[in-house]
Amino acid sequence: MPETLFFIFSTKVAAGVEVMAKKPRVRSQLLWVVTITFWTFVLSLLMSLFSQAIFFSMNSIILALIVLLFIIFVGIIFDMIGIAAAAAEEAPFLAKAAKKVPGAREALYIVRNADRFSNFCNDVIGDIAGVVSGTLGALLVLNLVTKGFFRDNTVISIVATGLISALTVGGKALGKTYALKKSTEIVLGFAYVLLKIETLFAKKIFFGHALPPRRK
C-alpha cells in the first residue's frame, strides 16, 4: 500500500514538473507566432509599397519586367537559404568556429535555430515575394493592355500567371537541390553577409548576445 501511494505521488510530481517545463516552451512558441505574424504584416506592406512605387515610376516595360524578375529571384534565394539552414548540421560549423572562421559562430546560431530561421526565410520572405510578384505581374499586364500591346486582357493574364508560377516553382526546385548539396557553404556564406551588415550598426540587429561562446 505505501509503495502504491508513493508511486502515485511520484507520478503526479513528475507530471507536474513536465507541465511546468512545457510552459516556458509554449510561451516562447506563442511569442514567436505573434512576432512573426507582426513582422510578416510589416514586411509585406513595405515590400508591396516599395516595389509598386518603383514599378509605377517606370515608363519602360523592360525595367518593370526586371523588377518583377528580381522579386521572384529574392523569393527563390530566401527559400534556398531556409532549406539549407534546415538541412545543415552543426559539426562542420563547430570545427570552423574552433578555427575562428568568420561567420562560423553566426552560422552555428542559425543552424541551432533552423526551425525559426527557415520559417522566416521560406514562409515570410518567400511567400511575401510570391504575393508581390503576382501583384506586379497583374500590374504589368494592365500596363501592356493600356499601352496597346495586347487587346485580350484575359489571355495575357493567364499566360503571365503561368509564367510567374513556372519561374517561381522551377527556381525553387533548382534552389532546393543546390541547398541540400551545399547547405554548409550556403549557411556560412549567408551568416558572413549578415555579420558584415551587422558591423555597420551600433547594435547587434541579427544575432544579439545569443551567439555560442568563442573557443579559446
N, C-alpha and C positions, 0 to 999 in steps of 0.2 A: 504493500500500500504506500509506504513512504517513497519507494522507488518510483511508483507511478505518478505520485504528486510532484516529485522532483522533475520527472521527465516532462510533465505538462507545463510546469513552471519554466523550465529551461527552454522549451519550445516557444512559449509565449514571449519570453525575453528575447530570444533570437529573432522572432518575427518582428518584435518592436524595434530592435536595433536595425534590422533590414529596412523597415519602413522609414526610420529616421535617416538612414544612409541614402535612401532614394529621394528624399525630399529636396536636398540641395541640387540633385541632378535634374529633377523635374522643374525646379525654379530656374535653373540655368538654361534648360531647353526652352521653357516658356519665354524667358528673356531674349533668347536668340531668335525665336519666332517673331516676337514683337519688333526687335531691332531690324531683322532682315526684311520684314514687311514694310517698315517705315522707309528704309533706305531704297527698297525697290520702287516705292512710290516716288521718292525724291529723284532718284537717278533716271527713272522713266520720264518724268517731267522735263528734267534738264536735257536729256538726250533728244527727246522729241522737239523741244523748243529750239535747241542749238542746230540740229540737223535741218529742221524746217526753215529756220531763219536763213541758213546758208543756201538751202535749196531755192527759196523764193527770191533770194538776191541775185541768183544766176540767170543770165539770159541764154546761156549756152546749154543745149541739150546734152552735149558731151560731158561738160563739167557736172551737170546734175546726175548723169549716169555714173560718173566716177565717185560722187558722194554716196550713191546707193550701193555701189560695189564695195566701198570702204566700210560701210556699216555691216554689210554681210560678212566681210573679212574679219571685222572685230568680233562678231559672234562666233565665227569658226575658231579663231585663235584662242578665245577665252574658254570655249568648250574643250579644246585640245589641252589647255593648261589644267583645267579642272579634272579631266580624266587622268592626266599624268600624275597629279597630286594624289589621286585615289589609288593609282597603280604602283607608285613608288614605294620603296622600302627604306627603313631607317639606316640600315647597316652602311651603305655607301656614304651617307652624309655624316655618320659618326666618324668614319675614317677620315673624311675630308675636313671635318671640324677639328679633329686631332692634329691635322697638318696645317690648321689655320687658313684653309682655303676661303677666300672672300665669298660670302653668301651662303656658306655651308650651314652655319647655325640658323640662319633665317630659313633655309630650305628644310632643315630638320623640324623647325617650328611649324612650317606649312604641312609637312607630312604627318606630324602628330595631331594636327587639327584638320586633316584631309576632308572630313565629313562637312564641316562648315565652309572650308575653303572651296570645295567642289560645288557645294550648294550655291555659293556666291557667284562663282565663275560660270557654271552651267545654267543654273536656274534663274539667276538675277540678270547678269550681263548678257548671257546667251539668249534668254527669252525676250529681254528688252530689245536687243538688236534685231530679233526676228519680227517683233511687232513694228518697230520703227522702219525696218526695211520694207515691210508690207505697206505701211502708210506712204512712204516715199515712192514706192512703185505705183500706187494709185495716183499720187500727185503727178508723177512723170507721165502716166498715161493720159491724164486730164490735160496736161500741158501739150502733149503731142496732138491730141484731138483738137484742142483750141487753136493751135497754130496751123492746122490743116494738113498735118502729115497723114492722118488716118481719119476715116469717116465713121467706121463702126466702132463705137466705144466698147461694146460688149466683147467682141472677139479679141481686141487688143488687150483688154483687161484680163481675160482668161489666159492668154499667151504670156503676159507679163507675170501673172501669179505663178504659172507653171515654171517659168524660167527662174524666178526668185527662189521658189521651193526647191528646184533641182540643184541650183548652185549651193544653197544652204545645206541641204541633206548630203549632197555629194562631197562638199567641202568638209563637213563634219565627219563623214565616214573616212575620208582620207586622213583627216587630223587624228581621229581615234586610233587608226592603225599605227600612225607615227608615234603617238603619245604612249602607246603600250610598249613600243620597242625602245623608245628613247626617253622614258619617264624621268630618269635621274638627271639627264642633261637639261631637259626642259624645265624641271622644277628648280634646279640650281641656277640656270640662266635667268629665270623669272625672278627668283629671290635676289639675285645680284642686281637686277634692274631696280627692284623695289628698294633695295639697300641704298643704291646711288641716288634715287629720288628722295629718300628719307634724309640723306645728308644735306639736302638743300633747305630743310626746315629746322627750326629750333627744337621742336618736339618730335618724338618718335610717333609718327602717324600710322604706321603699318604694324609694327611688331611690339611697340611699347616696351615694358620691362619683363615680358613673359618669355624671353628667349632662354634656351638651355644655357647653363653656365659654361664659361670658357674653360677649356682644358689647359692646364699649365704644362 
